Amino acid sequence: MNIDFDMKTFKRSWWPTLTALSLAVAASVAKADERESLEALRQTTLGLINALVDKGVLTREVADGMLKQAQTKTVDATAANAPTASAKPVQRVPYVSEAMKTQIRNEVKEEVLTQARAERWGVPNATPSWVDRIKIDGDFRFRYQQDSPSSDNLPASYYVESVLGRDGTIRAPDFGTYTSTGLVTTSTNEGRDRERLRLRLGLTAKVTDEVGVGVRLATGNDSDRVSTNQTLGQGFNKYPLLVDRAFVRVDPTEWLSVQAGRLPNPWFSTDMIWSENLNFEGVAATTRWVKPEATFEPFATMGAFPLREDSPPTRDGRWLYGAQIGAAWSPALRTKLKFGLAYYGYKNIEGRADNDFNGTTLTPGVSYGQYEYSKGLRQKGNTLFETNASLDTSLTQARNWGLAYKFRPVALTASAELTHFSPYSLLLSAEYVKNTAFDVNDFQRRSGLVGDPGGKDDGYQFRMAFGASDVREAGQWQASATYRHLGSDAVLDAFTDSDLGLGGTNVQGYTLAFNYGLFRNTTLGVRYLASSTIDTPLNQTVVTSGAETIDYGKAKFKVNSFQVDFNVRF
C-alpha cells in the first residue's frame, strides 16, 4: 500500500503529544506505587504507534526513530533535573489520573482520525479534498433549423423605401438595410436552412459554506446576448468561446442570497420577457422565508443592472432596475404552485430627437447618437423613430433609431406542477405583462413628431406540458404547447426569446414541442413554431418613388420554424 506521508505535518500535528506522553512515562518511574498505571499508559502509547505502523501510516524505521528520540529526551530531562552537590534535593511526584489518561488517548485518536479523513490515508487513488468543492457541468446541442417566411410577406424593398422616406415610425428597421447605392441586402420571403451547435461549460466553486463562485463559457458571438448558437458553414473556421457567466454568490444566512457579476436570471419568469439564454450583469439579492415543513414560502428579489456606463458629456448611463415578490405554495401533497409579481424599470433607454449639430453645417457634436437604440442591441418589434431625422441624410448617412416609448413593465407570473398522474406530471405556466410607461403624449414631446405611433402595451403567454418534469433518463418524454401574444411595446425586444417569429416583440403564435430521452442525460427534441406580427412592422403609409401613397397598415410578417435538437448534458 502506497501512503503519501508528510513527516512535517505529522510532527506538527501530534508529535508533541506523543513526546509528552513518553516524557511522562519516563518521569513517573521514580514513583513505585504509580508504576503499574504508568506502565499501562506506556503500553497504550506503544500500541498506538504500532497501530499506525500496521495501517501503513508510519514505517517501522520512523516509529523506532520516534521511540529512540523520546527515550533520549527522557534521559536528558532526568539528568537536567538531577540534584547537584550544592542543591537541595527536589522530589517530584507526577500523577496522571485515569480520567486524564482517557482524555489523552481520545484526543490523540481524534487528531489522527481527523487528519486521516482529511488527507484520505489508505484510500487508493485518493483525490485532493479541494476537488469536492468544485463542480463541473455543461451541455452540448446540435440543431437543424429551418425557417420558412410566408411568400405573402411584404418584400424588403418596401422597408427600404420606408427607411429612406423618413415618414414616421417603424418596427423592423433591419429589414430595410441597403448598400451605398440603394440595393436591398435582406429578404422577407426566402427560407433558410441551418445547422447550428451550442456548447456550454460551467464551473462552480464552493469557497466556504457561505461563499461560492460560478463561471460558464459558451459558444456564440459578443453581439447576440439572447443566443449561444454557432452556425456551421464557416469554412471549417474555429468558433469563439465566450464568458457567458462570471459571478460570486454569498449566502450569509439561510434566508438571504446575494449575487454579483454576470449572473443567471434572478427572476421567476418565462421566456416571453427574458430569454432562457440571457444572463444579467450587476447585483441581485433574494430573501426567502425559511421554515421547516412550511407549505407556504414567500420570497422577494431586487436587482440593479447597468446597460451602458455613464460617460459624460458623450453618453448618459443606462440602467435596468427590478423588484419582485412572490411565493411557492404546496396546498396538497401532489400540487406545487408558484407565483410572482415583478416591476422592471429602465433608465435613459427611451429615444429623443438628436439636435447635437454644430451650426448650419449639421456636423455631429460630441453627444450625437446617444439616444439611439443600437442595431447590436435590438431585435425587432418595438416601435422606433428616427432620432437624427433633422440631419441632411443621404444613402451614405446612417439612420439612428430610438425607442418611441419608455419602458416600466409590470409582470404577473404563475406556474403549477401537478403530479397526480405519477410517473407523469402536468406542468402549467402563465404570464401577463403591461408597460405602465406607454404614453403617446410623452413620445410626441421627446420626438418632436405629431400623430399616434401605434403599438400595443401588453402581452400574455400560456404553456402546458405533460410527461416527465425534466427529461433525464432513457425512455422519459415530455410534450408541450405554448401560445404567446406579445404587443410591440409591452417589453424591450432586446432581451426576449429569439426563436418565435425569429425573435423580438409584436408577435403572436404557438410552439409545439416533444422531447424524448434516448439515453441518460441525452435527448432528442422536435419543435414547430408558427408566428405572425400583430401590428404592421412598417409605417402606416409609405410614399413610393412615383409619389404614390400606399397604405400598408395591414402589412404582416409571418414565419414558421422547424427545429430538431440532439442534446447531451454532462
C-alpha positions as CSV (number, residue, x, y, z in Angstrom):
1,M,0.0,0.0,0.0
2,N,1.4,3.4,-1.0
3,I,0.8,6.1,1.5
4,D,1.8,9.7,0.9
5,F,3.1,10.6,4.4
6,D,4.1,14.1,5.3
7,M,6.5,13.8,8.3
8,K,6.5,17.6,8.9
9,T,2.7,17.6,9.2
10,F,2.9,14.5,11.4
11,K,5.3,16.1,13.8
12,R,3.5,19.4,13.8
13,S,0.0,17.9,14.4
14,W,0.6,15.4,17.2
15,W,4.3,14.6,17.6
16,P,4.4,16.9,20.7
17,T,1.6,14.9,22.2
18,L,3.4,11.6,21.8
19,T,6.7,13.1,23.1
20,A,4.8,14.5,26.2
21,L,3.4,11.0,26.8
22,S,6.8,9.5,26.6
23,L,8.4,12.0,29.0
24,A,5.5,11.5,31.4
25,V,6.2,7.7,31.3
26,A,10.0,8.2,32.0
27,A,9.5,10.7,34.7
28,S,6.9,8.6,36.5
29,V,9.3,5.6,37.0
30,A,10.5,7.2,40.3
31,K,7.2,6.7,41.9
32,A,6.8,2.9,42.7
33,D,3.1,3.0,43.6
34,E,2.3,4.5,40.2
35,R,4.4,2.1,38.2
36,E,1.5,-0.2,37.2
37,S,-0.6,2.7,36.0
38,L,2.2,4.3,34.1
39,E,3.2,1.1,32.5
40,A,-0.4,0.8,31.2
41,L,-0.1,4.3,29.7
42,R,3.3,3.4,28.2
43,Q,1.8,0.3,26.6
44,T,-1.1,2.5,25.2
45,T,1.3,4.8,23.5
46,L,3.3,1.9,22.1
47,G,0.1,0.3,20.9
48,L,-0.9,3.5,19.1
49,I,2.4,3.8,17.3
50,N,2.4,0.1,16.3
51,A,-1.2,0.5,15.0
52,L,0.0,3.4,12.8
53,V,2.7,1.1,11.5
54,D,0.3,-1.7,10.8
55,K,-2.0,0.7,8.9
56,G,0.9,1.9,6.8
57,V,0.8,5.5,8.1
58,L,4.3,5.1,9.6
59,T,7.2,2.9,8.6
60,R,8.9,0.8,11.2
61,E,12.1,2.9,10.8
62,V,10.2,6.1,11.5
63,A,8.4,4.6,14.5
64,D,11.7,3.2,16.0
65,G,13.3,6.6,15.5
66,M,10.4,8.3,17.4
67,L,10.8,5.9,20.3
68,K,14.5,6.3,20.4
69,Q,14.2,10.1,20.3
70,A,11.7,10.1,23.1
71,Q,14.0,7.9,25.3
72,T,16.9,10.3,24.7
73,K,14.8,13.3,25.7
74,T,13.7,11.5,28.8
75,V,17.3,10.7,29.8
76,D,18.3,14.3,29.2
77,A,15.4,15.6,31.2
78,T,16.2,13.3,34.1
79,A,19.9,14.4,34.1
80,A,18.9,18.0,33.9
81,N,16.7,17.7,36.9
82,A,19.2,15.6,39.0
83,P,20.2,17.4,42.2
84,T,23.7,18.8,42.4
85,A,26.0,18.6,45.5
86,S,25.1,22.2,46.5
87,A,21.4,22.0,45.7
88,K,18.8,20.7,47.9
89,P,17.2,17.5,46.6
90,V,13.8,18.0,45.0
91,Q,11.3,15.3,44.9
92,R,8.6,15.4,42.1
93,V,5.7,13.0,42.3
94,P,3.9,13.2,38.9
95,Y,0.4,11.8,39.0
96,V,-1.8,11.0,35.9
97,S,-5.3,10.2,36.8
98,E,-7.4,7.6,34.9
99,A,-9.6,10.4,33.6
100,M,-6.6,12.3,32.3
101,K,-5.2,9.2,30.6
102,T,-8.6,8.5,28.9
103,Q,-8.7,12.1,27.7
104,I,-5.2,12.0,26.3
105,R,-6.0,8.7,24.4
106,N,-9.2,10.2,23.0
107,E,-7.5,13.4,21.9
108,V,-4.7,11.6,20.1
109,K,-7.1,9.2,18.5
110,E,-9.4,12.1,17.3
111,E,-6.5,14.1,15.9
112,V,-5.2,11.1,13.9
113,L,-8.6,10.2,12.6
114,T,-9.4,13.8,11.6
115,Q,-6.1,14.1,9.7
116,A,-6.6,10.7,8.1
117,R,-10.1,11.6,6.8
118,A,-8.9,15.0,5.5
119,E,-5.9,13.5,3.7
120,R,-7.6,10.2,2.8
121,W,-5.0,7.9,4.3
122,G,-5.2,4.4,2.9
123,V,-7.7,5.4,0.1
124,P,-6.4,4.1,-3.3
125,N,-6.0,6.8,-5.9
126,A,-7.4,9.4,-3.5
127,T,-8.0,12.8,-4.9
128,P,-7.3,16.1,-3.0
129,S,-10.0,17.4,-0.7
130,W,-10.4,20.6,-2.8
131,V,-11.9,18.5,-5.6
132,D,-15.1,18.0,-3.6
133,R,-15.6,21.8,-3.6
134,I,-15.5,22.0,-7.4
135,K,-18.4,21.1,-9.7
136,I,-18.1,21.0,-13.5
137,D,-21.2,20.7,-15.7
138,G,-22.3,21.7,-19.2
139,D,-24.3,20.7,-22.2
140,F,-23.8,20.2,-26.0
141,R,-26.6,20.7,-28.5
142,F,-26.6,20.0,-32.3
143,R,-29.6,21.6,-34.1
144,Y,-31.1,21.5,-37.5
145,Q,-33.2,24.6,-38.1
146,Q,-35.5,25.5,-41.0
147,D,-37.1,29.0,-41.2
148,S,-39.9,29.5,-43.7
149,P,-41.2,33.0,-44.2
150,S,-44.5,33.4,-45.9
151,S,-44.5,34.2,-49.6
152,D,-47.1,36.8,-48.9
153,N,-44.8,38.9,-46.7
154,L,-44.2,42.4,-47.9
155,P,-40.8,42.5,-49.9
156,A,-37.8,44.0,-48.2
157,S,-37.7,46.8,-50.8
158,Y,-40.7,48.4,-49.2
159,Y,-38.9,48.5,-45.9
160,V,-36.0,50.3,-47.6
161,E,-38.5,52.8,-49.1
162,S,-39.9,53.4,-45.6
163,V,-36.5,53.9,-44.1
164,L,-35.5,56.4,-46.8
165,G,-38.8,58.1,-46.7
166,R,-38.3,59.0,-43.0
167,D,-42.1,59.4,-42.6
168,G,-42.5,58.4,-39.0
169,T,-42.1,55.1,-37.2
170,I,-41.0,51.5,-38.0
171,R,-40.9,48.2,-36.0
172,A,-38.4,46.3,-38.1
173,P,-35.7,48.7,-39.5
174,D,-33.2,45.9,-40.1
175,F,-35.5,44.5,-42.8
176,G,-34.7,47.7,-44.6
177,T,-30.9,47.6,-44.9
178,Y,-29.3,48.6,-48.1
179,T,-25.9,49.3,-49.8
180,S,-24.5,52.7,-50.5
181,T,-26.1,52.5,-53.9
182,G,-29.5,51.7,-52.5
183,L,-29.6,47.9,-53.2
184,V,-31.6,45.8,-50.8
185,T,-29.5,43.4,-48.7
186,T,-32.2,41.5,-46.8
187,S,-35.2,39.3,-47.7
188,T,-38.5,38.8,-46.0
189,N,-39.7,36.0,-48.3
190,E,-36.9,33.5,-48.7
191,G,-36.4,30.5,-46.4
192,R,-33.2,29.5,-44.6
193,D,-31.8,26.1,-43.6
194,R,-29.0,26.0,-41.0
195,E,-27.1,23.5,-38.9
196,R,-26.1,25.0,-35.5
197,L,-24.4,23.9,-32.4
198,R,-24.3,25.2,-28.8
199,L,-21.6,24.3,-26.2
200,R,-21.8,25.5,-22.6
201,L,-19.2,24.6,-20.0
202,G,-19.7,25.7,-16.4
203,L,-17.7,25.5,-13.2
204,T,-18.9,26.2,-9.7
205,A,-16.5,26.5,-6.7
206,K,-17.6,26.4,-3.1
207,V,-15.1,28.5,-1.3
208,T,-16.8,28.3,2.1
209,D,-20.3,27.3,3.3
210,E,-21.3,31.0,2.7
211,V,-19.3,31.9,-0.5
212,G,-19.3,30.4,-4.0
213,V,-18.0,31.4,-7.4
214,G,-19.5,30.5,-10.8
215,V,-18.0,30.6,-14.3
216,R,-19.5,29.5,-17.6
217,L,-18.1,29.6,-21.1
218,A,-20.4,29.3,-24.2
219,T,-20.3,29.5,-27.9
220,G,-22.0,32.4,-29.8
221,N,-20.8,35.9,-30.5
222,D,-20.3,39.0,-28.5
223,S,-23.2,41.0,-30.1
224,D,-26.1,38.5,-29.5
225,R,-26.9,38.3,-25.8
226,V,-30.0,36.0,-26.3
227,S,-28.4,33.2,-28.3
228,T,-25.4,31.0,-27.8
229,N,-25.8,29.2,-31.2
230,Q,-23.0,28.8,-33.6
231,T,-24.0,28.4,-37.2
232,L,-22.0,25.8,-39.1
233,G,-20.6,26.5,-42.6
234,Q,-17.8,28.9,-41.8
235,G,-15.2,27.1,-43.9
236,F,-14.0,24.9,-41.0
237,N,-13.0,28.1,-39.1
238,K,-12.7,27.9,-35.3
239,Y,-15.5,29.1,-33.0
240,P,-15.2,31.7,-30.3
241,L,-15.8,30.5,-26.7
242,L,-17.0,33.5,-24.6
243,V,-17.5,34.2,-20.9
244,D,-21.2,33.6,-20.5
245,R,-21.3,33.8,-16.7
246,A,-18.8,35.0,-14.1
247,F,-20.3,35.8,-10.6
248,V,-19.8,35.4,-6.9
249,R,-22.6,34.3,-4.6
250,V,-22.8,35.0,-0.9
251,D,-25.2,33.3,1.4
252,P,-24.6,34.9,4.8
253,T,-27.8,33.3,6.3
254,E,-30.3,30.7,5.3
255,W,-32.8,33.4,4.2
256,L,-30.6,35.8,2.2
257,S,-28.6,35.2,-1.0
258,V,-26.6,37.9,-2.9
259,Q,-25.1,37.6,-6.3
260,A,-22.8,40.0,-8.2
261,G,-21.1,39.9,-11.6
262,R,-22.5,38.3,-14.8
263,L,-25.1,36.1,-13.2
264,P,-28.1,33.8,-14.1
265,N,-31.6,35.2,-14.4
266,P,-32.6,36.0,-10.9
267,W,-36.3,36.5,-11.7
268,F,-39.2,34.0,-11.7
269,S,-40.4,34.5,-15.2
270,T,-40.9,32.9,-18.7
271,D,-39.0,33.4,-22.0
272,M,-41.7,35.9,-23.1
273,I,-39.9,38.6,-21.2
274,W,-36.4,37.2,-20.6
275,S,-34.8,34.7,-23.0
276,E,-33.5,31.5,-21.4
277,N,-30.1,32.3,-22.8
278,L,-29.9,35.7,-21.2
279,N,-27.6,36.4,-18.3
280,F,-27.6,39.7,-16.3
281,E,-24.8,42.0,-15.3
282,G,-25.0,43.7,-12.0
283,V,-26.1,42.8,-8.4
284,A,-29.2,40.9,-7.3
285,A,-30.4,39.8,-3.8
286,T,-33.1,37.3,-2.9
287,T,-34.6,36.8,0.5
288,R,-36.7,33.8,1.5
289,W,-38.8,32.9,4.5
290,V,-37.3,29.6,5.6
291,K,-39.3,27.4,8.0
292,P,-39.1,23.6,8.2
293,E,-42.1,21.7,6.8
294,A,-43.6,25.0,5.6
295,T,-46.1,24.7,2.8
296,F,-46.1,28.5,2.0
297,E,-42.7,30.1,1.3
298,P,-42.7,33.7,0.3
299,F,-39.7,35.4,-1.4
300,A,-38.5,38.8,-2.6
301,T,-35.8,39.7,-5.1
302,M,-34.2,43.1,-6.0
303,G,-31.6,43.9,-8.6
304,A,-29.7,46.7,-10.4
305,F,-28.0,46.1,-13.7
306,P,-26.1,48.7,-15.8
307,L,-26.8,48.6,-19.6
308,R,-24.4,51.3,-20.5
309,E,-21.8,53.1,-18.4
310,D,-22.1,56.8,-17.7
311,S,-19.5,58.7,-19.7
312,P,-20.5,62.5,-19.8
313,P,-20.8,64.5,-21.8
314,T,-20.8,61.9,-24.6
315,R,-23.3,59.4,-23.1
316,D,-25.7,59.1,-20.2
317,G,-25.7,55.9,-18.3
318,R,-28.5,53.3,-18.9
319,W,-29.8,51.0,-16.2
320,L,-32.3,48.3,-15.5
321,Y,-33.8,48.1,-12.0
322,G,-36.2,45.4,-10.9
323,A,-38.1,44.1,-7.9
324,Q,-40.2,41.0,-7.4
325,I,-42.3,39.5,-4.7
326,G,-43.9,36.0,-4.7
327,A,-44.3,32.7,-3.0
328,A,-44.1,29.0,-3.5
329,W,-47.1,27.1,-2.2
330,S,-47.9,23.4,-1.8
331,P,-51.6,23.3,-0.8
332,A,-51.7,19.5,-1.3
333,L,-49.3,16.6,-1.4
334,R,-49.2,16.4,-5.3
335,T,-49.7,20.1,-6.0
336,K,-47.0,22.7,-6.2
337,L,-47.8,26.3,-7.1
338,K,-45.6,29.4,-7.6
339,F,-46.4,33.0,-8.4
340,G,-44.6,36.3,-8.6
341,L,-45.3,40.0,-9.2
342,A,-42.5,41.9,-10.7
343,Y,-41.7,45.5,-11.7
344,Y,-38.9,46.4,-14.1
345,G,-37.8,49.9,-14.8
346,Y,-35.4,51.2,-17.5
347,K,-33.5,54.4,-17.1
348,N,-32.5,56.6,-20.1
349,I,-33.4,53.9,-22.6
350,E,-36.1,55.9,-24.5
351,G,-35.3,57.9,-27.7
352,R,-35.2,61.6,-28.1
353,A,-34.7,63.9,-31.1
354,D,-31.0,64.4,-31.6
355,N,-30.2,68.0,-32.2
356,D,-26.5,68.0,-31.4
357,F,-25.3,69.6,-34.6
358,N,-22.7,72.4,-35.0
359,G,-24.1,75.4,-36.7
360,T,-25.6,75.3,-40.2
361,T,-23.1,72.7,-41.4
362,L,-25.0,70.0,-39.5
363,T,-21.8,68.5,-38.3
364,P,-22.5,66.0,-35.4
365,G,-21.4,67.1,-31.9
366,V,-19.8,65.0,-29.1
367,S,-23.1,63.7,-27.8
368,Y,-24.6,62.9,-31.2
369,G,-26.2,59.4,-31.3
370,Q,-26.6,59.0,-27.6
371,Y,-30.3,58.4,-27.9
372,E,-30.0,55.5,-30.4
373,Y,-31.4,52.1,-29.8
374,S,-28.5,50.4,-31.5
375,K,-28.6,47.6,-34.0
376,G,-26.4,45.4,-31.9
377,L,-28.9,45.6,-29.0
378,R,-32.3,45.5,-30.6
379,Q,-34.1,42.5,-32.2
380,K,-37.4,43.7,-33.8
381,G,-40.9,44.6,-32.7
382,N,-40.5,47.8,-30.6
383,T,-41.9,51.0,-32.2
384,L,-38.9,53.1,-33.3
385,F,-38.5,56.6,-34.8
386,E,-35.5,58.3,-36.5
387,T,-33.7,60.4,-33.9
388,N,-31.4,62.1,-36.4
389,A,-34.2,63.0,-39.0
390,S,-33.2,66.7,-38.9
391,L,-29.7,65.8,-40.3
392,D,-29.4,66.2,-44.0
393,T,-29.5,62.4,-44.8
394,S,-28.5,60.6,-47.9
395,L,-27.8,57.0,-48.9
396,T,-24.5,57.1,-47.1
397,Q,-25.8,58.7,-43.9
398,A,-26.6,56.2,-41.1
399,R,-30.1,56.3,-39.7
400,N,-30.3,56.3,-35.9
401,W,-33.4,54.7,-34.5
402,G,-34.7,55.4,-31.0
403,L,-37.4,53.9,-28.8
404,A,-40.8,55.6,-29.2
405,Y,-41.9,54.7,-25.6
406,K,-40.4,54.4,-22.2
407,F,-40.4,51.0,-20.5
408,R,-41.6,50.3,-17.0
409,P,-43.4,46.9,-17.4
410,V,-45.2,45.1,-14.6
411,A,-45.4,41.3,-14.9
412,L,-47.5,38.7,-13.2
413,T,-46.2,35.1,-13.5
414,A,-47.7,31.8,-12.2
415,S,-46.8,28.1,-12.5
416,A,-48.2,24.8,-11.3
417,E,-46.8,21.3,-11.1
418,L,-49.4,18.5,-10.7
419,T,-48.1,15.0,-10.0
420,H,-51.4,13.2,-9.7
421,F,-50.6,11.2,-12.8
422,S,-47.4,9.6,-11.5
423,P,-44.9,8.9,-13.1
424,Y,-46.1,11.7,-15.3
425,S,-46.5,15.4,-14.4
426,L,-48.7,18.1,-15.7
427,L,-46.9,21.5,-15.9
428,L,-48.8,24.7,-16.4
429,S,-47.5,28.3,-16.6
430,A,-48.9,31.7,-17.4
431,E,-47.6,35.2,-17.6
432,Y,-49.1,38.6,-18.2
433,V,-47.1,41.9,-18.7
434,K,-48.1,45.5,-19.2
435,N,-45.9,48.5,-19.9
436,T,-47.0,51.2,-17.5
437,A,-44.9,53.9,-19.2
438,F,-46.7,53.6,-22.6
439,D,-47.6,57.2,-23.3
440,V,-48.3,58.7,-26.8
441,N,-48.0,62.3,-25.5
442,D,-44.6,61.6,-23.9
443,F,-43.5,60.2,-27.3
444,Q,-44.6,63.4,-29.1
445,R,-42.7,65.6,-26.7
446,R,-39.4,63.7,-27.0
447,S,-39.5,63.1,-30.7
448,G,-41.0,66.3,-32.0
449,L,-43.4,64.3,-34.2
450,V,-47.1,64.5,-34.3
451,G,-49.6,61.7,-34.5
452,D,-50.1,58.4,-32.8
453,P,-47.2,55.9,-33.5
454,G,-49.5,53.0,-32.6
455,G,-48.3,49.8,-30.9
456,K,-49.5,47.6,-28.0
457,D,-48.6,47.9,-24.4
458,D,-49.4,44.4,-23.1
459,G,-48.8,40.7,-23.7
460,Y,-49.5,37.2,-22.4
461,Q,-48.3,33.7,-22.7
462,F,-49.7,30.2,-21.7
463,R,-47.8,26.9,-21.6
464,M,-48.9,23.4,-20.9
465,A,-46.5,20.4,-20.7
466,F,-47.2,16.7,-19.9
467,G,-44.8,13.9,-19.2
468,A,-41.6,13.9,-17.2
469,S,-41.0,17.1,-15.4
470,D,-37.4,17.0,-16.6
471,V,-36.3,14.5,-19.3
472,R,-33.2,12.9,-17.9
473,E,-33.4,9.1,-18.2
474,A,-33.8,6.9,-21.2
475,G,-37.4,6.4,-22.2
476,Q,-38.7,9.5,-20.5
477,W,-40.6,12.1,-22.6
478,Q,-42.4,15.4,-22.5
479,A,-44.9,17.0,-24.9
480,S,-45.7,20.7,-24.6
481,A,-47.7,23.5,-26.3
482,T,-47.2,27.3,-25.8
483,Y,-49.2,30.3,-27.1
484,R,-47.9,33.8,-27.0
485,H,-49.4,37.2,-27.8
486,L,-46.8,39.9,-27.1
487,G,-47.5,43.5,-28.1
488,S,-44.9,45.6,-29.8
489,D,-44.1,47.8,-26.7
490,A,-45.0,45.6,-23.8
491,V,-41.4,44.8,-23.1
492,L,-38.0,45.7,-24.5
493,D,-37.4,43.5,-27.5
494,A,-33.7,43.1,-26.9
495,F,-34.0,40.5,-24.2
496,T,-36.9,38.3,-25.3
497,D,-37.0,34.9,-26.8
498,S,-35.1,34.7,-30.2
499,D,-37.0,31.7,-31.7
500,L,-40.7,32.5,-32.1
501,G,-41.1,34.9,-35.1
502,L,-37.2,35.0,-35.3
503,G,-37.1,37.0,-32.1
504,G,-38.5,40.1,-30.5
505,T,-41.9,41.5,-29.8
506,N,-45.0,42.4,-31.9
507,V,-45.6,38.6,-32.3
508,Q,-48.4,36.2,-31.8
509,G,-48.2,32.4,-32.4
510,Y,-47.7,29.0,-30.9
511,T,-45.0,26.4,-30.3
512,L,-45.4,22.6,-30.2
513,A,-42.5,20.6,-28.8
514,F,-41.7,17.0,-28.0
515,N,-38.6,15.7,-26.1
516,Y,-37.6,12.1,-25.7
517,G,-34.8,10.6,-23.6
518,L,-32.5,8.4,-25.8
519,F,-30.0,7.6,-23.0
520,R,-29.3,9.1,-19.6
521,N,-28.9,12.9,-20.0
522,T,-29.2,12.5,-23.8
523,T,-32.4,13.7,-25.5
524,L,-33.9,14.2,-29.0
525,G,-36.2,17.1,-29.3
526,V,-38.5,18.4,-32.1
527,R,-40.2,21.9,-32.2
528,Y,-42.5,23.6,-34.6
529,L,-43.1,27.3,-34.3
530,A,-45.7,29.4,-36.2
531,S,-46.0,33.1,-35.8
532,S,-47.3,36.4,-37.3
533,T,-46.9,40.1,-36.4
534,I,-49.7,41.8,-34.5
535,D,-49.2,45.4,-35.8
536,T,-47.7,46.3,-39.1
537,P,-43.9,46.4,-38.9
538,L,-43.9,49.4,-41.3
539,N,-45.1,52.9,-41.0
540,Q,-48.8,53.4,-41.6
541,T,-48.1,54.9,-45.0
542,V,-45.2,54.6,-47.5
543,V,-44.5,57.1,-50.3
544,T,-43.1,55.3,-53.3
545,S,-40.7,56.8,-55.8
546,G,-43.6,57.6,-58.1
547,A,-45.2,59.8,-55.4
548,E,-47.9,57.2,-55.0
549,T,-49.3,56.9,-51.4
550,I,-50.0,53.3,-50.4
551,D,-51.5,52.2,-47.1
552,Y,-49.5,49.3,-45.5
553,G,-51.3,49.5,-42.2
554,K,-52.3,45.8,-42.5
555,A,-48.9,44.5,-43.6
556,K,-47.8,41.3,-41.8
557,F,-44.6,39.3,-41.4
558,K,-45.3,35.6,-41.0
559,V,-42.7,32.9,-40.5
560,N,-42.8,29.2,-39.5
561,S,-39.7,27.5,-38.0
562,F,-38.9,23.8,-37.5
563,Q,-36.1,22.7,-35.2
564,V,-34.6,19.3,-34.4
565,D,-32.3,19.2,-31.4
566,F,-29.9,16.5,-30.2
567,N,-28.9,17.5,-26.7
568,V,-26.4,16.0,-24.2
569,R,-25.9,17.2,-20.7
570,F,-22.9,16.3,-18.5
